Amino acid sequence: MSKLRGFLAPKTPTGKSAIIPEMPWLYSGTLLTVEYLTDPKNVAALFPEGVELADDQPGGVAIIWADWQSCSTSKAELLDPVRSQYLETFVVIRCKYKDVTYSRCVAIWVTKDFAIARGWFQGYPKKLGSIAVTRVFNNGQATPKLEPGAKLGASVSAYDHRLASAIVTLRQPSDSNGFVNGHKMLHSRWMPSITPGKGNSLDQLVSLGSSDAEIGVTWSGDAEIVLGDSQWDELGSILPVEKVLGGYYRELGVTFAGGTLVADFSDPTV
């Protein structure tokens, strides 16, 4: 009998059908970020047991629109770009666990199934969504130029319901892309037991980061954002906007090659 291969399902003798390839994964893209403050109690309500509010600006929230091209080290996906290009919108807060400050993604929508599979492996709570963000090109009039006063828009919807809309007006080049998404991520990887009423067969806190970062053009500016809910998604109600802090645009490339187990609460008997 042949050995079945594949980083994640489905496994086959060749492994070609696996929804995602082996790590490391390479990313190039742009981020459009809006940062704002909410009541810290809204942030704390999203923490698992043992995780606490960050000491500084505990009510900070970042909503980030990413336009990604990603691939494995073979780069074969770049020649079949439907397998490499996707959009995502993710919501990040800050937290503290055992005196270490982390960023934590608490909501995220993506446009491709392989991005969902990668995210669930990493502890990102990914769901399918419809996402649009203004792109910056080098030539022509149908693009904003990276200059003071340039405006970029973005939106995210899920199940045909609009959940967020944003406009960022660039003001000046910046060394920073904000403070909320500026730490290693602290994520939860979990899977309920197949037996109803039991605990989690997988229940872990993991830390994630990236390597080989190449930071390109970065701008900061003003931002406007409107959040909403639907009967299937919560965003405006769980992290309402109290004060908009600003917006950012960044070009970058990173590599993801794995994470670190921080705590394991799994019960393998269930």
N, C-alpha and C positions, 0 to 999 in steps of 0.2 A: 504494500500500500504506500502510495506517495505521501510525502509530508505536505501538509497544507501551509500556505504562506500568506502573509498579509499583516501589515502593522495593525490595522483594525479590520473589522468585517467589511465585505465578505471575504473569507479565506478560500483560496483555490490553489491548485498545485503550482501555478506560476506566480501567484500574488498580484497579478496585474489588475484584478478587479477591486482590490482594497480601496476604500473611499479616500484614504490618505496614505502617502508614502512614508517611509521611515524618516525619522529626524536625521539631521537638522533641516529646518525649514527656513528659507530665505525670503525676505520681504523688502520691497521697495514701494514707496508711495508718498502720499501727502496726508496731513492731519489738519482739520479745521476744528478748533476747540472753542467752546464757550464755558467760562467759569462763572459760578455764582454762589451765593450763600443761601442756605436754608437753615431752619431751626435745628440745632444739633440733635434734638430728640428724634427728629425724622431720620437722621443718619444712624443713630444708635439702634433704632427699631429694626434695622436691616442686618444687624450683627448676629452671628452665631454665638453660642455660649463661650465665654472666656475672652472675647474680643471687645476692646474698649475704644472710646473716642480718642482721637489724636489730641495731643496737648495744645497744638497751635491751630487756629482756625478750624475747629472741629466740625463746623457746618459747611465746609467747602465741598462743592460738587463740580465736576467737569463733564460736559457732554461733548463727545468727540466724533466727528465724521471722518472716516478713513477711506481713502481710495487706494486699494492695494493691488499690486502685482506680486504674486508669491510663487514659489516653486521649491522642488527638492534640489539636491546638489547636482543631479543630472541635468537640470534645466530643461528637460524635455517638455515640461508644461508650457514653457514660453513659446513653443512652436505650435501649440494647440491652445490658444489663449483663453478659450472658454474654461479651461482647467486652471487658469492662473489668476484671472482678474475677478475681483469682487469688491463690493462696497460694504461697509459696516458702520453702525452708529452705536457707541457704547457709553455707558454712564458710570463714572468713577467717583468714589468717595475715598476718604482717608480713614485709617484706623490704627490701633495699637494692639499688639499682642506680645505679652511678656517683655514690655518696655521697648519694643522695636516698632517704629512707625512704618506702615505699609500703605500702598494704594490698593483698592479693592473694586473690581467691576461687579456691579449689582444688577445691571440690565444691559442687554446687547441684542441688536438685530443685524442680520447679515443677509446677503443675497444668494449664497451658494451653499449646497449641502456639504461640500468638503470643508468649508469654513466652520460649519456647525460641528462636524465630527472632531476637527482639530480643537475647537473651543471646549467641547465637553471633556475631552481628554485633559485639557489644561485647567478645567474648573471654571471657564467662562460660561455663564448661563445663556447660551446663544439660542435665538429663535429666528425664523425667517421673517424678513421684512422687505419693504420697498423703500429704497434710499436714493436720494439725489443730492449732489453737491456741485457747486460751481468749480469747473476745472480752469486751470491757468495754462495757457499756451503762449509760445514765444512770439507768434506772429498774428496779424489780423486784428480786426475790430470786434470780433465776437468773443472776446476774452478780456478779463480785467488784467491790467499790468500790475506788477508788484511795486506799487508806489503809494504815497499818502493819498487817502481818499478812495482807494479801490474798494469795491464792495463784493463780497462773496456770500451766496445764500446756500441753505441746506435744509433738507426735510427728511423725516422718517415716518413711515406708515406701516401698519401691520394689519392684516385681514381687511385692507381697504380703509382703515381708520387712521387719520393723521394723529401722531403722537407728539411731534415736536417740529417747529420751524425756527430757523435762526438766520440772522444776517450779521456778518462781521465786516466792519469798516476798518481797513488797515490804516495805521497812523505812522509807524516807524519800524525800522528793523529792530530785532530783539535778540538778546542772548538766551532768553527763557521761552519755554512753551507753557508756562503756568506752573503752579505748585501742587495741584491736586494729583495729577498723574505723574508725579516725579519720583516715586519710590518703587521698589520691587513690589509685585502684586502678592497679596495674600488671598488665596482662593480656596473654595471648598470643592472637593471631588467626592461625590456621593452617589450611591445606588441603593434604593430600597430592596429589602429582602423579597425574594420571590414568594415567600409565605406571608399571606395577608396578616397584618397586625403585629408583625415582628419589627425589629429595628432595621438598621442599614447594614447591608453586607459590605459596602464600601463607605467610609466616612473619614475623610482626611482633610487636614489643612496643609496646603502646599504653598511654597514661595516660588515665584516665577520672575525671571528677568530676561534680558536679551544681551547679545554680545555683538562684536563687530559693528557697532553703531557708526553710521556715517550721517552726520547732521548737515543738512543743506540750508537753503534760505529759510529764515525764520522772521516773521513779522508779528507785531502786537497791535491791538487797536481796540475799538469800541465794539460792543455786541448788543444785539437784541435777541430775545428768545421767548417763544410761547410754547407751553407744554400742555398736553391733554391726556385724557384717559380714553379707553374704550371698555366694552364689557369683557374684553379678553386681555387687556394690558393695563398696567398701572404705571404711571410716570408722574403726571402732574399732581396727583393726590398724595403720593408717597414722598416726593422730594420737591415740594412747591418752591418757587423762586421768591426769595425775600429781597435780594439785592444782586444785580448783575455786576460782576467785577471786571470783565473784559473778554477779549477774544484773541485768538492766535492762529497763524497759518505757518505750517512747517513742512519742509520736504526732508525725507529721511530714508535710510535703509538699515535693517537689523537682521540678526540671525537668532532663531530660537533653537536651542539644542537640548532642552530639558530643564527640569526644576528640582526643588529640594523638598523633601518631606519634613514638615514642621511638627505635626502631631497626627497620630493615628488613633481614631476612636472606633475603627471597624470591628464588627462582630462576625467573624467568619463562620460561626455556627448557625447564622440565620440566612 
